[in-house]
Amino acid sequence: MQDLTLDPVVGDNIALIDTGAAVARQLQRRLLTELPDRSDGLTRPTEWFFTSGDTTQASRIMSLLWGNAVEVQRLPPEFV
């Protein structure tokens, strides 16, 4: 494995900090505390899937990735 040091680019006094995990934990905490409780089973989230490409192909691929059959709509022209 190649050693990728930043010393030649930024010097010796720079520390890189990966905050991805901390940001994900904070997002989870905020979602759990700030969103209304949806555990009553009465409300089901709704997902919408859009593509700027072929809707049939996108539907097939997104259904595989999502784990359920999904309907994909064409993006409105103002978003393409």
FITIDO-323873 format. One record per residue: x, z, y of N, C-alpha, C, O, CB in turn; residue number from 1. Coordinates in pm, whole numbers, plus 50000, padded with zeros to 5 digits. Glycine has a CB too. Layout:
residues N
{atom {X; Z; Y}; {X; Z; Y}; {X; Z; Y}; {X; Z; Y}; {X; Z; Y}; NUM},
...
This chain:
residues 80
{atom {50084; 50000; 49883}; {50000; 50000; 50000}; {50089; 50000; 50124}; {50187; 50074; 50130}; {49904; 50122; 50000}; 1},
{atom {50054; 49918; 50219}; {50132; 49905; 50341}; {50102; 50020; 50437}; {49986; 50055; 50457}; {50105; 49770; 50408}; 2},
{atom {50205; 50076; 50496}; {50189; 50182; 50595}; {50158; 50118; 50730}; {50240; 50046; 50785}; {50317; 50272; 50604}; 3},
{atom {50039; 50145; 50783}; {49998; 50087; 50910}; {50014; 50192; 51018}; {49924; 50274; 51038}; {49852; 50035; 50903}; 4},
{atom {50125; 50189; 51088}; {50145; 50285; 51196}; {50119; 50215; 51329}; {50137; 50094; 51342}; {50287; 50344; 51192}; 5},
{atom {50076; 50294; 51427}; {50047; 50240; 51559}; {50162; 50264; 51656}; {50156; 50220; 51771}; {49920; 50302; 51613}; 6},
{atom {50267; 50334; 51612}; {50377; 50369; 51702}; {50429; 50249; 51782}; {50448; 50263; 51903}; {50490; 50429; 51622}; 7},
{atom {50453; 50134; 51722}; {50504; 50022; 51801}; {50404; 49974; 51907}; {50443; 49912; 52005}; {50540; 49907; 51710}; 8},
{atom {50277; 50002; 51887}; {50175; 49953; 51979}; {50142; 50056; 52086}; {50140; 50022; 52205}; {50049; 49916; 51903}; 9},
{atom {50115; 50180; 52047}; {50067; 50281; 52142}; {50161; 50399; 52163}; {50138; 50480; 52253}; {49935; 50332; 52097}; 10},
{atom {50263; 50411; 52084}; {50356; 50522; 52100}; {50330; 50636; 52004}; {50239; 50629; 51921}; {50350; 50574; 52240}; 11},
{atom {50409; 50741; 52015}; {50404; 50854; 51921}; {50296; 50956; 51952}; {50261; 51035; 51864}; {50536; 50923; 51919}; 12},
{atom {50243; 50959; 52072}; {50156; 51067; 52113}; {50008; 51033; 52106}; {49928; 51093; 52178}; {50190; 51108; 52252}; 13},
{atom {49970; 50941; 52022}; {49830; 50899; 52009}; {49778; 50940; 51872}; {49843; 50916; 51770}; {49816; 50745; 52030}; 14},
{atom {49661; 51002; 51870}; {49596; 51039; 51744}; {49464; 50964; 51736}; {49384; 50966; 51829}; {49573; 51193; 51735}; 15},
{atom {49441; 50899; 51625}; {49314; 50831; 51603}; {49220; 50925; 51529}; {49259; 50986; 51430}; {49333; 50698; 51524}; 16},
{atom {49097; 50936; 51578}; {48999; 51026; 51518}; {48878; 50944; 51479}; {48818; 50876; 51562}; {48959; 51142; 51616}; 17},
{atom {48841; 50950; 51351}; {48723; 50879; 51302}; {48604; 50973; 51317}; {48596; 51075; 51249}; {48742; 50833; 51154}; 18},
{atom {48510; 50938; 51405}; {48395; 51024; 51431}; {48269; 50979; 51357}; {48163; 51038; 51377}; {48367; 51027; 51580}; 19},
{atom {48278; 50879; 51271}; {48160; 50826; 51203}; {48080; 50931; 51128}; {47958; 50937; 51142}; {48201; 50720; 51109}; 20},
{atom {48147; 51014; 51049}; {48076; 51115; 50970}; {48010; 51219; 51060}; {47897; 51260; 51034}; {48172; 51184; 50872}; 21},
{atom {48079; 51260; 51165}; {48022; 51360; 51257}; {47902; 51303; 51331}; {47802; 51373; 51350}; {48129; 51407; 51358}; 22},
{atom {47910; 51179; 51372}; {47798; 51115; 51441}; {47678; 51104; 51347}; {47564; 51130; 51388}; {47838; 50975; 51494}; 23},
{atom {47700; 51068; 51222}; {47591; 51057; 51124}; {47525; 51193; 51102}; {47402; 51200; 51093}; {47644; 51001; 50990}; 24},
{atom {47604; 51300; 51093}; {47546; 51434; 51074}; {47462; 51475; 51196}; {47355; 51533; 51181}; {47657; 51537; 51049}; 25},
{atom {47513; 51446; 51315}; {47439; 51481; 51437}; {47308; 51403; 51444}; {47205; 51458; 51481}; {47525; 51454; 51562}; 26},
{atom {47312; 51275; 51410}; {47191; 51194; 51409}; {47089; 51251; 51310}; {46970; 51259; 51342}; {47223; 51048; 51372}; 27},
{atom {47134; 51291; 51192}; {47044; 51350; 51093}; {46981; 51478; 51148}; {46861; 51498; 51134}; {47119; 51379; 50962}; 28},
{atom {47062; 51564; 51210}; {47008; 51689; 51267}; {46902; 51659; 51373}; {46796; 51722; 51375}; {47122; 51773; 51329}; 29},
{atom {46931; 51564; 51461}; {46836; 51534; 51569}; {46708; 51472; 51515}; {46599; 51503; 51562}; {46899; 51440; 51671}; 30},
{atom {46720; 51383; 51416}; {46601; 51323; 51357}; {46512; 51429; 51293}; {46390; 51427; 51307}; {46640; 51217; 51254}; 31},
{atom {46575; 51522; 51222}; {46498; 51627; 51154}; {46433; 51723; 51251}; {46325; 51775; 51222}; {46588; 51703; 51059}; 32},
{atom {46495; 51748; 51366}; {46438; 51845; 51459}; {46348; 51783; 51565}; {46257; 51850; 51614}; {46549; 51920; 51526}; 33},
{atom {46370; 51658; 51601}; {46297; 51600; 51713}; {46182; 51508; 51674}; {46093; 51483; 51756}; {46391; 51525; 51798}; 34},
{atom {46181; 51459; 51552}; {46070; 51374; 51510}; {45959; 51460; 51451}; {45986; 51564; 51392}; {46117; 51269; 51408}; 35},
{atom {45836; 51417; 51467}; {45726; 51492; 51404}; {45744; 51495; 51252}; {45799; 51402; 51192}; {45588; 51429; 51441}; 36},
{atom {45697; 51602; 51193}; {45707; 51615; 51047}; {45619; 51511; 50980}; {45498; 51507; 51004}; {45666; 51757; 51001}; 37},
{atom {45678; 51427; 50897}; {45603; 51321; 50828}; {45590; 51352; 50679}; {45559; 51262; 50600}; {45673; 51185; 50847}; 38},
{atom {45612; 51476; 50641}; {45611; 51510; 50499}; {45470; 51528; 50444}; {45455; 51556; 50325}; {45689; 51636; 50477}; 39},
{atom {45366; 51512; 50527}; {45230; 51531; 50479}; {45183; 51417; 50390}; {45077; 51426; 50328}; {45136; 51546; 50596}; 40},
{atom {45260; 51310; 50383}; {45224; 51198; 50297}; {45117; 51109; 50355}; {45080; 51009; 50292}; {45180; 51249; 50164}; 41},
{atom {45065; 51140; 50471}; {44959; 51060; 50530}; {45012; 50939; 50606}; {44940; 50841; 50626}; {44877; 51145; 50623}; 42},
{atom {45136; 50945; 50646}; {45193; 50838; 50727}; {45305; 50770; 50650}; {45396; 50836; 50600}; {45244; 50892; 50861}; 43},
{atom {45298; 50640; 50642}; {45405; 50565; 50576}; {45473; 50479; 50681}; {45406; 50407; 50755}; {45350; 50477; 50459}; 44},
{atom {45605; 50487; 50689}; {45676; 50403; 50785}; {45649; 50255; 50758}; {45624; 50215; 50644}; {45827; 50431; 50780}; 45},
{atom {45654; 50177; 50861}; {45635; 50034; 50848}; {45766; 49964; 50881}; {45831; 49995; 50981}; {45520; 49984; 50941}; 46},
{atom {45804; 49872; 50797}; {45925; 49796; 50819}; {45888; 49652; 50853}; {45794; 49597; 50796}; {46019; 49801; 50696}; 47},
{atom {45961; 49593; 50946}; {45943; 49452; 50979}; {46077; 49384; 50956}; {46182; 49438; 50990}; {45893; 49433; 51126}; 48},
{atom {46073; 49266; 50899}; {46193; 49189; 50871}; {46182; 49054; 50942}; {46081; 48985; 50931}; {46214; 49171; 50718}; 49},
{atom {46287; 49019; 51014}; {46289; 48894; 51089}; {46417; 48818; 51059}; {46517; 48877; 51019}; {46276; 48920; 51241}; 50},
{atom {46411; 48686; 51078}; {46529; 48604; 51063}; {46523; 48487; 51160}; {46415; 48444; 51201}; {46543; 48553; 50918}; 51},
{atom {46639; 48438; 51196}; {46644; 48315; 51275}; {46666; 48196; 51182}; {46665; 48081; 51226}; {46757; 48323; 51381}; 52},
{atom {46685; 48225; 51054}; {46709; 48120; 50955}; {46586; 48091; 50872}; {46473; 48105; 50918}; {46823; 48159; 50864}; 53},
{atom {46610; 48050; 50749}; {46504; 48014; 50656}; {46434; 48139; 50606}; {46497; 48226; 50547}; {46561; 47932; 50538}; 54},
{atom {46303; 48150; 50629}; {46229; 48272; 50593}; {46219; 48291; 50441}; {46219; 48405; 50394}; {46090; 48268; 50653}; 55},
{atom {46211; 48182; 50367}; {46201; 48194; 50221}; {46329; 48251; 50162}; {46325; 48343; 50080}; {46170; 48058; 50158}; 56},
{atom {46440; 48198; 50204}; {46569; 48246; 50155}; {46594; 48390; 50202}; {46639; 48474; 50124}; {46683; 48154; 50203}; 57},
{atom {46564; 48418; 50329}; {46583; 48553; 50382}; {46495; 48653; 50309}; {46538; 48765; 50281}; {46553; 48556; 50532}; 58},
{atom {46372; 48614; 50277}; {46281; 48702; 50204}; {46337; 48736; 50066}; {46331; 48851; 50023}; {46142; 48638; 50191}; 59},
{atom {46390; 48637; 49998}; {46446; 48660; 49865}; {46564; 48756; 49873}; {46573; 48851; 49795}; {46490; 48526; 49801}; 60},
{atom {46655; 48733; 49967}; {46775; 48816; 49979}; {46740; 48957; 50025}; {46788; 49055; 49969}; {46876; 48752; 50076}; 61},
{atom {46655; 48967; 50128}; {46619; 49099; 50180}; {46539; 49180; 50079}; {46552; 49302; 50073}; {46539; 49085; 50310}; 62},
{atom {46457; 49113; 49999}; {46382; 49184; 49894}; {46477; 49245; 49792}; {46456; 49357; 49747}; {46283; 49089; 49824}; 63},
{atom {46580; 49171; 49756}; {46679; 49225; 49663}; {46752; 49344; 49722}; {46771; 49446; 49656}; {46781; 49117; 49623}; 64},
{atom {46791; 49332; 49848}; {46864; 49441; 49913}; {46774; 49563; 49937}; {46819; 49676; 49924}; {46922; 49393; 50045}; 65},
{atom {46649; 49538; 49973}; {46555; 49647; 50005}; {46503; 49716; 49880}; {46468; 49834; 49885}; {46438; 49593; 50086}; 66},
{atom {46499; 49643; 49769}; {46450; 49702; 49644}; {46302; 49681; 49621}; {46249; 49726; 49519}; {46480; 49847; 49642}; 67},
{atom {46234; 49615; 49712}; {46091; 49582; 49702}; {46071; 49446; 49766}; {46152; 49399; 49846}; {46001; 49692; 49771}; 68},
{atom {45961; 49383; 49728}; {45929; 49255; 49790}; {45896; 49276; 49937}; {45818; 49364; 49972}; {45810; 49186; 49718}; 69},
{atom {45957; 49195; 50023}; {45930; 49204; 50166}; {45891; 49067; 50219}; {45930; 48964; 50164}; {46054; 49259; 50242}; 70},
{atom {45815; 49069; 50325}; {45778; 48947; 50395}; {45866; 48934; 50518}; {45875; 49027; 50598}; {45626; 48947; 50433}; 71},
{atom {45931; 48820; 50532}; {46020; 48797; 50645}; {45954; 48700; 50741}; {45903; 48595; 50701}; {46158; 48744; 50597}; 72},
{atom {45957; 48736; 50868}; {45898; 48651; 50971}; {46009; 48583; 51052}; {46121; 48632; 51061}; {45806; 48733; 51064}; 73},
{atom {45974; 48470; 51108}; {46068; 48398; 51194}; {46077; 48470; 51328}; {45975; 48512; 51385}; {46024; 48249; 51213}; 74},
{atom {46200; 48485; 51379}; {46218; 48545; 51510}; {46147; 48464; 51617}; {46149; 48341; 51611}; {46367; 48559; 51543}; 75},
{atom {46086; 48529; 51714}; {46026; 48455; 51826}; {46137; 48378; 51901}; {46252; 48421; 51904}; {45951; 48552; 51923}; 76},
{atom {46102; 48266; 51960}; {46202; 48181; 52027}; {46286; 48253; 52132}; {46402; 48219; 52152}; {46134; 48066; 52092}; 77},
{atom {46228; 48351; 52200}; {46304; 48420; 52305}; {46420; 48505; 52251}; {46505; 48548; 52327}; {46211; 48508; 52384}; 78},
{atom {46423; 48528; 52119}; {46530; 48606; 52058}; {46633; 48520; 51988}; {46735; 48571; 51942}; {46472; 48705; 51961}; 79},
{atom {46608; 48392; 51979}; {46700; 48303; 51907}; {46804; 48250; 51999}; {46891; 48173; 51957}; {46625; 48188; 51840}; 80},
